[in-house]
Amino acid sequence: MTDLDATSSPYLTGAWAPVADESTCAHLEVCGRLPTALSGTYLRNGPNPAFEPIGRYHLFDGDGMVHGVELRDGTARYRNRYVRSRGLEAEVRAGHALYGGLSEFRLPNPDVIAEAGMMKNTANTNVIHHAGRTLALMEAAPPTELDQDLATIGEWDFGGHLEGPMTAHPKVDPDTGELCFFGYSPFAPYVRFHVADRTGALTTTVPVNLPRPVMMHDFAVSQRRVAFFDLPALFDVDAMLAGGAGIRWAPEAGARIGVLDRCAPEAGVRWMEVEPFFMFHVLNAWDDGEVMVVEGCRSARLNTSFGDEPLAEAVMPALHRWRIDAVAGTVAEEPLDDLPSDFPRVNDDRAGHRTRYGYVGHPRHWTATEACFDGVVKHDFDTGSSTIHTYGATVVSGEALFVADPDRAGEDGGWLLNLVHDPEHGSLVVLDAESMVEVARVHIPVRVPSGFHGNWVPAD
């Protein structure tokens, strides 16, 4: 890989500055004490461009790099590996970038398109483990399978049954083991909903009819229902192919929330119009009789620019609740907090059910171009209270992942894991989720850039 010109984008500096090396580090120093019941591997994905970008660089453009911290018997080891997409492999052979990005799209030459496609599958947004497979995800392409050492196996299409891309935010039903997900496209059909059973076999594919192509980053799944968010972040393929912004905010197009019955997906989606807004991430969803309740981080508009018009001021999402009655055709909503936040998570063993606790990132500062987190906020929705834990004055934190303690029955009986960035190294911080007190900090002797989303793979 090659050095990057850090002056070309703010997302190539500071906590987001990429690392060139793939490292394996054993016998990591641990301050505090790792719980022995915390046995498995924490995986987190993020953008890490291997070459100087062509044109303007967007944070979502970088090549995927998965970071893994394995915890076992109170010890820890670390490794990081690039997701070796076909596009990245072509660039490695060429010795330079071949693809443009979201803010300034450029087609590679025909030979590269024939080998690796018109758009590089960076697989840089999330990483999950389901039915024995570890999958690195981006929302515009199929998933990429990794082996247990994080080496790339290749794109996975569910045995030839998956058509189109897969969302970076699939949902695992803790009761059935099913993986529910969707894929969106700038070409019709614009959205497809899928279900894979606990063995990983694709059992359901249903087209979701939209009047136009939109960027649909996340969705919501309860025990009985699925909610889709048709929000006015519109694709403009002609503009993208001309080298312009492929996604633009168009509130005049309106916004809708749609509900699908999981037991009868062939019946289609019931849509309800709402005032335009945007939401990158859902916290959770559950059923309250005939009403589907969804919680997520809502902002007044799309809170990132894709090269069309830079944001004039910070657009800050905050926790919000929607009560969706598909029978009556109504949506009631309310804010849950006025503190800006994102990266919401719950105890995944309770996903799809009502949860008392939710966890979101705590902002150190939020500007038009950067959201910097330094801690985690625990929300108690029963009492309306919250508890804030910050990781330190010099660190930049990401998404706090809840891992359940097998010896505790309470919903918050477990730990919160967060991979944080220090200027010269990384750390995995472990909090007790009940007390919100730090119990251990694993020091990683190499720098770990900021990233997006991840999950826990139990040792068994």
C-alpha positions as CSV (number, residue, x, y, z in Angstrom):
1,M,0.0,0.0,0.0
2,T,1.1,3.6,-0.4
3,D,1.2,6.8,1.6
4,L,-1.8,9.2,1.4
5,D,-1.9,12.9,1.0
6,A,-3.6,13.9,4.2
7,T,-4.3,17.4,2.9
8,S,-6.8,16.1,0.4
9,S,-9.6,15.4,2.9
10,P,-10.2,15.9,6.6
11,Y,-11.2,12.3,6.7
12,L,-7.6,11.3,6.0
13,T,-6.3,13.0,9.2
14,G,-6.7,12.7,12.9
15,A,-8.6,9.7,14.2
16,W,-9.7,8.7,10.7
17,A,-6.1,8.7,9.2
18,P,-5.7,5.2,7.7
19,V,-3.0,2.7,8.7
20,A,-1.0,0.9,6.1
21,D,0.1,-2.2,8.0
22,E,-1.8,-5.4,8.8
23,S,-0.7,-6.4,12.3
24,T,-1.0,-9.4,14.6
25,C,-0.3,-8.6,18.3
26,A,-0.5,-11.2,21.1
27,H,-0.2,-10.9,24.9
28,L,-1.7,-7.4,25.0
29,E,-1.3,-5.4,28.2
30,V,-4.6,-5.2,30.2
31,C,-5.3,-2.5,32.8
32,G,-7.9,-3.8,35.2
33,R,-9.2,-7.3,34.8
34,L,-11.0,-8.8,31.9
35,P,-14.0,-10.9,33.0
36,T,-13.3,-14.6,32.3
37,A,-16.9,-15.0,31.0
38,L,-16.0,-12.5,28.2
39,S,-14.8,-15.2,25.8
40,G,-14.9,-14.5,22.1
41,T,-13.8,-11.9,19.5
42,Y,-14.9,-8.3,19.1
43,L,-14.9,-7.3,15.4
44,R,-15.2,-3.8,14.1
45,N,-15.1,-2.5,10.5
46,G,-14.2,0.8,9.0
47,P,-12.9,2.8,6.0
48,N,-9.1,2.6,5.5
49,P,-8.1,3.7,1.9
50,A,-5.1,1.9,0.6
51,F,-4.2,4.5,-2.0
52,E,-4.4,8.2,-2.6
53,P,-8.0,8.8,-3.7
54,I,-9.0,9.9,-7.1
55,G,-10.8,13.2,-6.8
56,R,-12.7,14.2,-3.7
57,Y,-12.7,11.7,-0.9
58,H,-15.8,10.8,1.1
59,L,-15.6,9.1,4.5
60,F,-17.7,6.2,3.1
61,D,-15.2,5.5,0.3
62,G,-12.3,3.9,2.1
63,D,-11.4,0.2,1.7
64,G,-12.7,-2.0,4.4
65,M,-10.4,-2.9,7.3
66,V,-11.6,-5.2,10.0
67,H,-10.1,-5.0,13.4
68,G,-10.4,-8.0,15.8
69,V,-9.7,-8.3,19.5
70,E,-9.9,-11.8,20.8
71,L,-10.6,-12.2,24.5
72,R,-10.0,-15.5,26.3
73,D,-9.3,-16.5,29.9
74,G,-8.6,-12.9,30.8
75,T,-6.0,-12.4,28.0
76,A,-6.3,-10.5,24.7
77,R,-4.8,-10.5,21.2
78,Y,-5.3,-8.2,18.2
79,R,-5.2,-8.4,14.4
80,N,-6.4,-6.2,11.6
81,R,-6.8,-7.1,7.9
82,Y,-7.9,-5.4,4.8
83,V,-11.0,-6.7,3.1
84,R,-9.4,-7.7,-0.2
85,S,-12.1,-6.9,-2.7
86,R,-11.6,-7.6,-6.4
87,G,-11.4,-3.8,-6.9
88,L,-8.7,-3.4,-4.2
89,E,-6.7,-6.3,-5.7
90,A,-6.8,-4.6,-9.1
91,E,-5.6,-1.4,-7.5
92,V,-2.8,-3.3,-5.7
93,R,-1.6,-4.7,-9.0
94,A,-1.8,-1.2,-10.6
95,G,-0.1,0.5,-7.7
96,H,-2.7,3.3,-7.4
97,A,-6.4,4.0,-7.1
98,L,-8.6,3.1,-10.0
99,Y,-12.1,4.0,-8.7
100,G,-13.6,7.4,-7.9
101,G,-15.8,7.8,-4.8
102,L,-19.3,8.9,-3.7
103,S,-18.5,12.6,-4.0
104,E,-16.7,12.4,-7.4
105,F,-17.5,9.1,-9.1
106,R,-15.2,7.9,-11.9
107,L,-15.5,4.7,-13.8
108,P,-12.3,2.6,-14.1
109,N,-11.2,1.3,-17.5
110,P,-13.2,-1.4,-19.2
111,D,-10.8,-4.2,-18.2
112,V,-11.2,-3.3,-14.5
113,I,-14.9,-3.1,-14.8
114,A,-15.0,-6.6,-16.4
115,E,-12.9,-7.9,-13.5
116,A,-14.2,-6.1,-10.5
117,G,-17.4,-4.1,-11.5
118,M,-18.3,-0.4,-12.0
119,M,-18.1,0.3,-8.2
120,K,-15.7,-1.1,-5.7
121,N,-17.2,-3.3,-3.0
122,T,-15.3,-1.8,-0.1
123,A,-17.2,-3.9,2.5
124,N,-16.2,-1.2,5.0
125,T,-19.3,-0.5,7.1
126,N,-20.2,-3.5,9.4
127,V,-19.1,-7.0,10.1
128,I,-21.4,-9.8,11.4
129,H,-21.3,-13.5,12.2
130,H,-24.3,-15.7,11.2
131,A,-24.7,-19.4,10.5
132,G,-20.9,-20.0,10.8
133,R,-19.9,-17.2,8.3
134,T,-18.2,-13.9,9.1
135,L,-19.5,-11.3,6.6
136,A,-18.1,-7.8,6.0
137,L,-20.7,-5.4,4.7
138,M,-21.4,-2.3,2.7
139,E,-24.9,-1.4,1.6
140,A,-24.2,-1.1,-2.2
141,A,-22.8,-4.6,-2.8
142,P,-23.0,-8.3,-1.7
143,P,-21.5,-9.3,1.6
144,T,-17.8,-10.4,1.6
145,E,-16.9,-13.5,3.6
146,L,-13.9,-13.6,5.9
147,D,-12.2,-16.6,7.5
148,Q,-11.5,-16.8,11.3
149,D,-8.2,-15.0,10.8
150,L,-10.0,-12.2,8.9
151,A,-8.5,-13.1,5.6
152,T,-10.8,-12.5,2.6
153,I,-12.6,-15.5,1.1
154,G,-14.7,-13.6,-1.4
155,E,-18.2,-12.3,-2.1
156,W,-21.0,-14.5,-0.7
157,D,-24.3,-14.7,-2.6
158,F,-26.1,-17.2,-0.3
159,G,-25.4,-20.1,-2.6
160,G,-26.4,-18.2,-5.7
161,H,-29.8,-17.1,-4.4
162,L,-29.0,-13.5,-3.4
163,E,-29.7,-11.0,-6.2
164,G,-28.4,-7.5,-5.7
165,P,-26.7,-5.9,-2.7
166,M,-27.2,-6.5,1.1
167,T,-27.7,-3.8,3.7
168,A,-24.9,-3.1,6.2
169,H,-27.5,-3.3,9.0
170,P,-29.1,-6.8,8.9
171,K,-31.1,-7.9,12.0
172,V,-30.8,-11.3,13.7
173,D,-34.0,-12.5,15.3
174,P,-32.8,-13.8,18.7
175,D,-35.9,-16.1,18.9
176,T,-35.7,-17.8,15.5
177,G,-32.0,-17.2,14.5
178,E,-33.3,-15.7,11.2
179,L,-31.2,-13.0,9.5
180,C,-33.5,-10.3,8.2
181,F,-32.1,-7.9,5.7
182,F,-32.8,-5.8,2.6
183,G,-30.8,-4.5,-0.4
184,Y,-31.4,-1.3,-2.2
185,S,-30.3,-0.2,-5.7
186,P,-30.5,2.8,-8.0
187,F,-32.2,0.6,-10.5
188,A,-35.7,-1.1,-10.2
189,P,-36.7,-2.9,-8.2
190,Y,-35.2,-0.4,-5.8
191,V,-35.5,-2.5,-2.7
192,R,-35.7,-6.2,-2.0
193,F,-36.4,-7.7,1.5
194,H,-34.8,-11.0,2.4
195,V,-34.7,-13.6,5.2
196,A,-32.1,-16.3,5.7
197,D,-32.9,-19.0,8.3
198,R,-30.6,-20.0,11.2
199,T,-28.6,-22.3,8.9
200,G,-27.9,-19.4,6.5
201,A,-30.2,-20.6,3.7
202,L,-32.1,-17.8,1.9
203,T,-35.8,-18.5,2.4
204,T,-37.6,-15.3,1.5
205,T,-37.1,-12.6,-1.1
206,V,-39.8,-10.0,-1.6
207,P,-39.5,-6.8,-3.8
208,V,-40.5,-3.6,-2.0
209,N,-42.0,-1.1,-4.5
210,L,-40.7,2.5,-4.3
211,P,-41.4,5.3,-6.8
212,R,-37.8,6.3,-6.9
213,P,-34.3,5.1,-5.8
214,V,-33.3,6.3,-2.4
215,M,-30.4,5.7,0.0
216,M,-32.0,3.5,2.7
217,H,-29.2,2.9,5.3
218,D,-31.1,1.0,8.0
219,F,-34.6,-0.5,8.8
220,A,-36.4,-2.0,11.8
221,V,-37.5,-5.5,12.7
222,S,-39.9,-6.6,15.5
223,Q,-41.2,-10.0,16.2
224,R,-44.1,-9.6,13.8
225,R,-43.2,-6.7,11.5
226,V,-40.6,-4.9,9.4
227,A,-40.5,-1.1,8.9
228,F,-38.9,0.6,5.9
229,F,-38.0,4.2,5.7
230,D,-38.5,5.8,2.3
231,L,-36.7,9.1,3.0
232,P,-35.8,11.8,0.4
233,A,-32.0,11.1,0.1
234,L,-32.3,10.4,-3.7
235,F,-30.0,8.7,-6.1
236,D,-29.1,10.6,-9.3
237,V,-27.4,8.1,-11.5
238,D,-26.9,10.6,-14.4
239,A,-25.2,13.1,-12.1
240,M,-23.0,10.3,-10.6
241,L,-21.9,9.1,-14.0
242,A,-21.0,12.7,-14.9
243,G,-18.7,12.9,-12.0
244,G,-21.1,14.7,-9.6
245,A,-22.8,13.7,-6.4
246,G,-24.8,10.5,-6.7
247,I,-27.0,11.3,-3.7
248,R,-28.8,14.5,-2.9
249,W,-31.3,15.7,-0.3
250,A,-34.7,16.5,-1.9
251,P,-37.3,17.1,0.9
252,E,-39.8,18.1,-1.8
253,A,-40.1,14.4,-2.7
254,G,-41.7,13.7,0.6
255,A,-41.1,10.8,3.1
256,R,-42.9,7.6,4.1
257,I,-42.7,4.8,6.6
258,G,-43.9,1.4,5.4
259,V,-44.7,-1.7,7.4
260,L,-44.5,-5.3,6.2
261,D,-46.0,-8.3,8.0
262,R,-43.2,-10.9,8.5
263,C,-45.8,-13.7,8.5
264,A,-47.2,-12.6,5.1
265,P,-44.5,-10.7,3.3
266,E,-46.2,-11.4,-0.1
267,A,-49.1,-9.1,1.0
268,G,-46.7,-6.1,0.5
269,V,-46.0,-2.9,2.4
270,R,-48.5,-0.5,3.9
271,W,-47.1,3.0,3.5
272,M,-47.8,6.1,5.7
273,E,-46.7,9.6,4.8
274,V,-44.6,11.6,7.3
275,E,-42.8,14.9,7.4
276,P,-39.4,14.6,5.8
277,F,-36.5,13.7,8.0
278,F,-33.5,11.4,7.9
279,M,-32.2,8.5,10.0
280,F,-29.0,6.6,9.6
281,H,-29.4,4.1,12.5
282,V,-32.2,2.3,14.3
283,L,-31.9,1.4,18.0
284,N,-34.7,-1.2,18.2
285,A,-38.3,-2.1,17.4
286,W,-41.1,-4.0,19.1
287,D,-44.8,-4.8,18.8
288,D,-47.3,-3.1,21.1
289,G,-50.5,-4.8,20.0
290,E,-51.3,-3.6,16.5
291,V,-48.7,-0.8,16.8
292,M,-45.1,-1.2,15.8
293,V,-42.8,0.9,17.9
294,V,-39.4,2.0,16.4
295,E,-36.6,3.9,18.1
296,G,-33.7,5.5,16.3
297,C,-31.5,8.5,15.8
298,R,-33.5,11.1,13.8
299,S,-32.2,14.3,12.2
300,A,-34.1,17.0,10.4
301,R,-32.3,16.2,7.1
302,L,-29.5,14.1,5.6
303,N,-26.6,14.9,7.9
304,T,-23.7,14.4,5.5
305,S,-22.9,15.8,2.2
306,F,-22.1,13.7,-0.9
307,G,-20.5,16.6,-2.8
308,D,-23.7,18.4,-3.9
309,E,-23.7,21.2,-1.3
310,P,-21.6,21.3,1.9
311,L,-23.7,21.5,5.0
312,A,-23.9,25.1,6.2
313,E,-24.2,24.0,9.9
314,A,-24.2,20.9,12.0
315,V,-27.2,18.6,11.6
316,M,-27.3,16.5,14.8
317,P,-29.5,13.4,15.2
318,A,-31.0,12.5,18.5
319,L,-33.0,9.6,19.9
320,H,-36.6,9.5,18.7
321,R,-39.6,7.2,18.9
322,W,-42.2,6.4,16.2
323,R,-45.5,4.5,16.9
324,I,-46.7,3.1,13.6
325,D,-50.2,1.8,13.3
326,A,-50.5,0.2,9.8
327,V,-54.1,-0.7,10.3
328,A,-55.2,2.9,11.1
329,G,-52.6,4.3,8.7
330,T,-51.1,6.6,11.3
331,V,-47.7,7.5,12.7
332,A,-47.2,9.2,16.1
333,E,-43.7,10.3,17.1
334,E,-41.9,11.9,20.0
335,P,-38.3,12.9,20.9
336,L,-36.6,10.8,23.6
337,D,-33.7,13.0,24.2
338,D,-32.3,16.4,23.0
339,L,-28.6,15.3,23.4
340,P,-27.1,14.7,19.9
341,S,-26.2,11.1,19.5
342,D,-25.8,8.2,17.1
343,F,-24.4,4.6,17.0
344,P,-27.4,3.2,18.9
345,R,-27.3,-0.3,20.3
346,V,-29.3,-2.6,22.6
347,N,-28.8,-6.0,24.2
348,D,-29.1,-8.0,21.0
349,D,-30.6,-10.9,22.9
350,R,-33.7,-8.7,23.4
351,A,-33.8,-7.3,19.8
352,G,-37.3,-7.2,18.4
353,H,-38.7,-7.0,22.0
354,R,-39.3,-4.0,24.1
355,T,-36.0,-3.0,25.8
356,R,-35.6,-0.9,28.9
357,Y,-32.0,0.1,28.1
358,G,-30.4,1.7,25.0
359,Y,-26.8,2.8,24.5
360,V,-25.7,5.6,22.2
361,G,-22.5,7.5,21.5
362,H,-21.7,10.6,23.6
363,P,-20.5,13.6,21.5
364,R,-17.5,15.6,22.4
365,H,-18.3,18.0,19.6
366,W,-20.4,18.0,16.5
367,T,-19.8,20.3,13.5
368,A,-21.0,20.5,9.9
369,T,-18.1,18.2,8.9
370,E,-17.3,16.0,11.9
371,A,-19.0,14.2,14.7
372,C,-16.5,13.3,17.4
373,F,-17.6,10.9,20.2
374,D,-15.8,10.4,23.5
375,G,-18.1,8.1,25.5
376,V,-21.4,6.3,25.8
377,V,-24.8,7.2,27.2
378,K,-27.0,4.6,28.8
379,H,-30.7,5.4,28.5
380,D,-33.2,3.9,31.0
381,F,-36.5,4.3,29.1
382,D,-38.5,3.2,32.2
383,T,-37.3,6.0,34.4
384,G,-36.4,8.5,31.7
385,S,-32.9,8.8,33.1
386,S,-29.5,8.5,31.5
387,T,-26.0,7.8,32.6
388,I,-22.9,9.1,30.8
389,H,-19.5,7.5,30.8
390,T,-16.6,9.2,29.0
391,Y,-13.4,7.3,28.1
392,G,-10.8,10.1,28.5
393,A,-9.8,13.5,27.3
394,T,-7.6,12.4,24.4
395,V,-9.5,9.5,23.0
396,V,-12.1,9.3,20.2
397,S,-14.6,6.5,20.7
398,G,-17.1,4.7,18.4
399,E,-20.1,2.4,18.8
400,A,-20.5,0.8,22.2
401,L,-21.3,-2.9,21.7
402,F,-23.3,-4.8,24.4
403,V,-22.1,-8.3,25.2
404,A,-24.3,-10.3,27.6
405,D,-22.9,-12.0,30.7
406,P,-24.1,-15.6,30.8
407,D,-24.2,-15.5,34.6
408,R,-26.5,-12.4,34.9
409,A,-30.2,-12.5,34.0
410,G,-30.9,-8.7,33.8
411,E,-31.3,-6.9,30.5
412,D,-28.2,-4.8,31.4
413,G,-26.3,-7.7,32.9
414,G,-23.2,-7.6,30.7
415,W,-20.5,-5.4,29.3
416,L,-20.1,-2.5,26.8
417,L,-17.1,-2.9,24.5
418,N,-15.7,0.1,22.6
419,L,-12.6,0.3,20.4
420,V,-11.2,3.8,21.0
421,H,-8.6,5.7,19.2
422,D,-5.6,7.4,21.0
423,P,-3.1,9.4,18.9
424,E,-0.5,6.6,18.8
425,H,-2.4,3.4,19.7
426,G,-5.8,1.8,20.1
427,S,-7.6,0.5,23.2
428,L,-10.5,-1.8,23.8
429,V,-12.4,-0.4,26.7
430,V,-14.7,-2.7,28.7
431,L,-17.4,-1.2,30.9
432,D,-19.8,-3.0,33.2
433,A,-23.2,-2.2,31.6
434,E,-25.0,-2.3,34.9
435,S,-22.8,0.1,36.9
436,M,-21.3,1.9,33.8
437,V,-17.9,1.6,35.5
438,E,-14.7,0.7,33.5
439,V,-13.5,-2.8,34.4
440,A,-10.7,-3.2,31.9
441,R,-8.7,-1.5,29.1
442,V,-6.8,-3.5,26.6
443,H,-3.9,-1.6,25.2
444,I,-3.1,-2.2,21.5
445,P,0.5,-1.3,20.6
446,V,-0.5,0.0,17.1
447,R,-2.7,2.9,16.1
448,V,-6.3,1.9,15.4
449,P,-8.3,4.5,13.3
450,S,-11.9,5.3,14.0
451,G,-14.5,3.1,12.3
452,F,-18.1,2.3,11.9
453,H,-19.9,-0.8,13.2
454,G,-19.0,-4.2,14.6
455,N,-20.3,-7.3,16.5
456,W,-19.3,-10.0,19.0
457,V,-18.4,-13.6,18.0
458,P,-18.7,-15.9,21.0
459,A,-15.8,-18.4,21.4
460,D,-18.3,-21.3,21.1
